[in-house]
């Protein structure tokens, strides 16, 4: 009998206020009418892009790996799209549900 494993796709996101009050960093497009969560294919891209993101002084930010399917559920519930970006913040693909 063949052993099958559930497929899980891991992506990287930037999380604000790591710990009890943590949440994914969400952004808006240039027109301000499309909220989205930027995701990255590597931890290095997430960290590199962090310097291009608006941040709040005193808050902590960290790159974390999450399962794409779990993020899709959270994003959809919050009205966010999921957009794959590179280390400079350039949008590569729409990964929304």
N, CA and C of each residue as an Amber inpcrd file, in Angstrom:
protein
   291
   0.8360000  -1.1680000   0.0000000   0.0000000   0.0000000   0.0000000
   0.8900000   1.2430000   0.0000000   0.5250000   2.2080000  -0.8290000
   1.3070000   3.4340000  -0.9500000   0.9330000   4.3990000   0.1770000
   1.9350000   4.9490000   0.8210000   1.7190000   5.9120000   1.8920000
   1.5880000   7.2980000   1.2770000   0.4420000   7.9490000   1.4560000
   0.2520000   9.2860000   0.8990000   0.2930000  10.3100000   2.0200000
   0.8830000  11.4350000   1.7150000   0.9470000  12.5260000   2.6770000
   0.1390000  13.6980000   2.1530000  -0.4460000  14.4470000   3.0440000
  -1.1800000  15.6350000   2.6570000  -0.1920000  16.6800000   2.1590000
  -0.4960000  17.2590000   1.0050000   0.3900000  18.2710000   0.4400000
   0.2290000  19.5830000   1.2100000   1.3330000  20.1530000   1.6320000
   1.3120000  21.4470000   2.3080000   2.3100000  22.3650000   1.6310000
   1.8450000  23.5360000   1.2500000   2.7040000  24.5400000   0.6520000
   3.0030000  25.5970000   1.7090000   4.2660000  25.8050000   1.9780000
   4.6900000  26.7960000   2.9550000   5.1430000  28.0490000   2.2260000
   4.7400000  29.1930000   2.7420000   5.1870000  30.4790000   2.2030000
   5.6160000  31.3330000   3.3980000   6.2390000  32.4480000   3.0970000
   6.7360000  33.3440000   4.1460000   5.9150000  34.6160000   4.1770000
   5.6150000  35.0890000   5.3730000   4.8890000  36.3390000   5.5890000
   5.6340000  37.1540000   6.6380000   5.2900000  38.4280000   6.7120000
   5.8270000  39.2790000   7.7700000   4.7410000  39.4040000   8.8290000
   5.1250000  39.1450000  10.0660000   4.2060000  39.2010000  11.1980000
   4.6010000  40.3810000  12.0730000   3.5850000  41.1200000  12.5180000
   3.8010000  42.2780000  13.3940000   3.4110000  41.9160000  14.8140000
   4.1690000  42.4340000  15.7860000   3.9120000  42.2020000  17.2100000
   3.8970000  40.7170000  17.5420000   5.0050000  40.0590000  17.2740000
   5.0790000  38.6230000  17.5290000   4.7330000  38.3260000  18.9860000
   3.9760000  37.2890000  19.1890000   3.5230000  36.9120000  20.5310000
   2.0140000  36.8480000  20.5720000   1.4260000  37.2730000  21.6760000
  -0.0180000  37.1610000  21.8510000  -0.8300000  38.0110000  20.8780000
  -0.3920000  39.2040000  20.5540000  -1.1590000  40.1170000  19.7090000
  -0.6700000  40.1440000  18.2680000  -0.0330000  39.0650000  17.8160000
   0.5540000  39.0810000  16.4870000  -0.5010000  39.0120000  15.3940000
  -0.1420000  39.6110000  14.2550000  -1.0010000  39.5430000  13.0780000
  -0.1430000  39.7070000  11.8280000  -0.6820000  39.2210000  10.7090000
   0.0280000  39.3490000   9.4470000   0.0460000  40.8080000   9.0300000
   1.1490000  41.2430000   8.4350000   1.2240000  42.6040000   7.9210000
   0.4100000  42.6640000   6.6340000  -0.5530000  43.5520000   6.6040000
  -1.3760000  43.7680000   5.4220000  -1.0740000  45.1230000   4.8250000
  -1.1710000  45.2220000   3.5180000  -0.9270000  46.4670000   2.7990000
  -2.1180000  46.7730000   1.9040000  -2.0910000  47.9410000   1.2570000
  -3.1040000  48.3070000   0.2770000  -2.4150000  48.6630000  -1.0230000
  -3.1350000  48.4570000  -2.1410000  -2.5730000  48.8530000  -3.4250000
  -2.4780000  50.3820000  -3.4870000  -1.9070000  50.9030000  -4.5500000
  -1.6730000  52.3500000  -4.6620000  -2.9570000  53.1570000  -4.5990000
  -4.0750000  52.5910000  -5.0630000  -5.3520000  53.3030000  -5.0350000
  -6.0510000  53.1960000  -3.6870000  -5.5530000  52.3180000  -2.8250000
  -6.1450000  52.1410000  -1.5050000  -7.4440000  51.3690000  -1.5030000
  -7.7340000  50.6530000  -2.6040000  -9.0050000  49.9380000  -2.6630000
  -8.8570000  48.4220000  -2.6580000  -7.6260000  47.9180000  -2.5180000
  -7.4320000  46.4720000  -2.4880000  -6.4640000  46.1100000  -1.3650000
  -6.9790000  45.6880000  -0.2030000  -6.0840000  45.2400000   0.8570000
  -5.5150000  43.8640000   0.5170000  -4.2310000  43.6750000   0.8140000
  -3.6030000  42.3850000   0.5300000  -2.5180000  42.0720000   1.5460000
  -2.2130000  40.7880000   1.6290000  -1.1130000  40.3120000   2.4680000
   0.0010000  39.8960000   1.5180000   1.1570000  40.5480000   1.6010000
   2.2670000  40.1220000   0.7490000   2.8860000  38.8380000   1.2960000
   3.1490000  37.8910000   0.4080000   3.7950000  36.6360000   0.7830000
   5.0420000  36.4590000  -0.0690000   5.9390000  35.6050000   0.3970000
   7.2460000  35.4680000  -0.2420000   7.6260000  34.0050000  -0.3440000
   8.4360000  33.6890000  -1.3300000   8.8560000  32.3000000  -1.5170000
  10.0340000  31.9280000  -0.6250000  10.7040000  32.9260000  -0.0350000
  11.8300000  32.6300000   0.8500000  11.8570000  33.6040000   2.0240000
  12.4940000  33.1750000   3.0860000  12.6590000  34.0310000   4.2640000
  13.4940000  35.2530000   3.9100000  14.4960000  35.0460000   3.0690000
  15.3750000  36.1560000   2.6690000  14.5940000  37.2410000   1.9360000
  13.6650000  36.8480000   1.0500000  12.8440000  37.8380000   0.3480000
  11.9460000  38.5960000   1.3170000  11.3670000  37.9020000   2.2770000
  10.5000000  38.5490000   3.2610000  11.2740000  39.5810000   4.0750000
  12.4570000  39.2290000   4.5100000  13.2870000  40.1490000   5.2930000
  13.7280000  41.3340000   4.4420000  14.1350000  41.0560000   3.1920000
  14.5780000  42.1320000   2.3030000  13.4490000  43.1070000   2.0160000
  12.2360000  42.6110000   1.8560000  11.1000000  43.4720000   1.5420000
  10.6350000  44.2800000   2.7510000  10.9230000  43.8090000   3.9240000
  10.4880000  44.4910000   5.1420000  10.9320000  45.9500000   5.1720000
  12.1100000  46.2500000   4.6300000  12.5770000  47.6430000   4.6450000
  11.7560000  48.5330000   3.7160000  10.9820000  47.9400000   2.8040000
  10.1280000  48.6960000   1.8900000   8.7030000  48.8640000   2.4210000
   8.3890000  48.1860000   3.5170000   7.0320000  48.2230000   4.0680000
   6.8930000  49.3350000   5.1020000   5.7020000  49.9270000   5.1760000
   5.4670000  50.8950000   6.2530000   5.4200000  50.1570000   7.5890000
   6.0910000  50.6930000   8.5770000   6.1250000  50.0550000   9.8910000
   5.7910000  51.0780000  10.9690000   5.4560000  50.5840000  12.1390000
   5.1450000  51.4360000  13.2800000   6.3150000  51.3680000  14.2420000
   6.8360000  52.5220000  14.5830000   7.9670000  52.5710000  15.4970000
   7.6150000  51.8930000  16.8150000   8.5140000  51.0400000  17.2940000
   8.3130000  50.3370000  18.5560000   7.6850000  48.9570000  18.3990000
   7.0780000  48.6920000  17.2510000   6.5120000  47.3580000  17.0200000
   7.5950000  46.4270000  16.4980000   7.4400000  45.1540000  16.7730000
   8.4030000  44.1550000  16.3090000   7.8450000  43.4670000  15.0600000
   8.7380000  43.1690000  14.1250000   8.3610000  42.5120000  12.8750000
   9.2700000  41.3110000  12.6690000   8.6900000  40.2410000  12.1460000
   9.4480000  39.0100000  11.9630000   8.9130000  38.2490000  10.7540000
   9.8080000  37.6430000   9.9880000   9.3970000  36.7650000   8.8880000
   9.0810000  35.3930000   9.4720000   7.9070000  34.8540000   9.1200000
   7.5040000  33.5400000   9.6090000   6.9570000  32.7130000   8.4550000
   7.1910000  31.4130000   8.5100000   6.6270000  30.4910000   7.5240000
   5.2300000  30.0770000   7.9730000   4.2910000  30.0650000   7.0380000
   2.9290000  29.6210000   7.3190000   2.4610000  28.7310000   6.1690000
   1.4900000  27.8940000   6.4600000   0.9080000  27.0700000   5.4050000
  -0.0380000  27.9390000   4.5780000   0.1170000  27.8800000   3.2750000
  -0.6690000  28.7150000   2.3800000  -2.1650000  28.5110000   2.5860000
  -2.6060000  27.2820000   2.7640000  -4.0410000  27.0190000   2.9400000
  -4.5840000  27.6900000   4.2030000  -3.8100000  27.6980000   5.2840000
  -4.2440000  28.3770000   6.5120000  -4.3170000  29.8790000   6.2980000
  -3.3300000  30.4310000   5.6120000  -3.3210000  31.8670000   5.3400000
  -4.5020000  32.2540000   4.4540000  -4.8250000  31.4120000   3.4840000
  -5.9600000  31.7050000   2.5940000  -7.2540000  31.8390000   3.3980000
  -7.4470000  30.9760000   4.3780000  -8.6550000  31.0450000   5.2110000
  -8.7000000  32.3560000   5.9820000  -7.5780000  32.7240000   6.6120000
  -7.5200000  33.9700000   7.3860000  -7.6910000  35.1920000   6.4900000
  -7.0430000  35.1720000   5.3310000  -7.1180000  36.3110000   4.4100000
  -8.5410000  36.5030000   3.9000000  -9.1660000  35.4110000   3.5190000
 -10.5340000  35.4960000   3.0020000 -11.4910000  36.0250000   4.0690000
 -11.3360000  35.5600000   5.3010000 -12.1860000  36.0100000   6.3990000
 -12.0070000  37.5050000   6.6740000 -10.7930000  38.0210000   6.4500000
 -10.5190000  39.4290000   6.6930000 -10.6710000  40.3260000   5.4750000
 -11.0260000  39.7370000   4.3280000 -11.2070000  40.5340000   3.1200000
  -9.9090000  40.9120000   2.4260000  -8.8540000  40.1180000   2.6250000
  -7.5560000  40.3980000   2.0230000  -7.2800000  39.4590000   0.8490000
  -6.5790000  39.9700000  -0.1520000  -6.0250000  39.1290000  -1.2060000
  -4.6570000  38.6580000  -0.7280000  -4.0970000  37.6600000  -1.3870000
  -2.7460000  37.1870000  -1.0840000  -1.9290000  37.3650000  -2.3580000
  -0.8900000  38.1980000  -2.2690000  -0.0680000  38.4790000  -3.4360000
   1.3770000  38.0760000  -3.1720000   1.9330000  37.2740000  -4.0750000
   3.3280000  36.8600000  -3.9900000   4.2000000  38.0100000  -4.4570000
   5.1990000  38.3660000  -3.6500000   6.0940000  39.4770000  -3.9660000
   7.5410000  39.0060000  -3.9070000   8.4190000  39.7980000  -4.5160000
   9.8430000  39.4950000  -4.4260000  10.4580000  40.3260000  -3.3010000
  11.7620000  40.2660000  -3.1430000  12.4470000  40.9550000  -2.0570000
  12.4020000  42.4660000  -2.1270000  12.0110000  43.0150000  -3.2840000
  11.8870000  44.4660000  -3.4280000  10.4440000  44.9350000  -3.3360000
   9.5310000  43.9820000  -3.1410000   8.1200000  44.3200000  -3.0200000
   7.3500000  44.2850000  -4.3260000   7.9960000  43.9110000  -5.4030000
   7.3230000  43.8200000  -6.7010000   6.3920000  42.6100000  -6.6980000
   5.1350000  42.8210000  -7.0860000   4.1370000  41.7590000  -7.1110000
   4.4290000  40.8190000  -8.2790000   4.4690000  39.5180000  -7.9660000
   4.7730000  38.5010000  -8.9590000   3.5220000  37.7400000  -9.3800000
   2.6610000  37.3950000  -8.4070000   1.4810000  36.5930000  -8.7160000
   0.4000000  36.7840000  -7.6530000  -0.8330000  36.5450000  -8.0670000
  -1.9710000  36.5660000  -7.1460000  -2.1900000  35.1350000  -6.6720000
  -2.1380000  34.9160000  -5.3630000  -2.3020000  33.5720000  -4.8020000
  -3.5870000  33.4780000  -3.9780000  -4.4980000  34.4030000  -4.2090000
  -5.7530000  34.4400000  -3.4560000  -6.6020000  33.2180000  -3.7430000
  -7.4800000  32.8830000  -2.7870000  -8.3780000  31.7400000  -2.9900000
  -9.3630000  32.0120000  -4.1190000
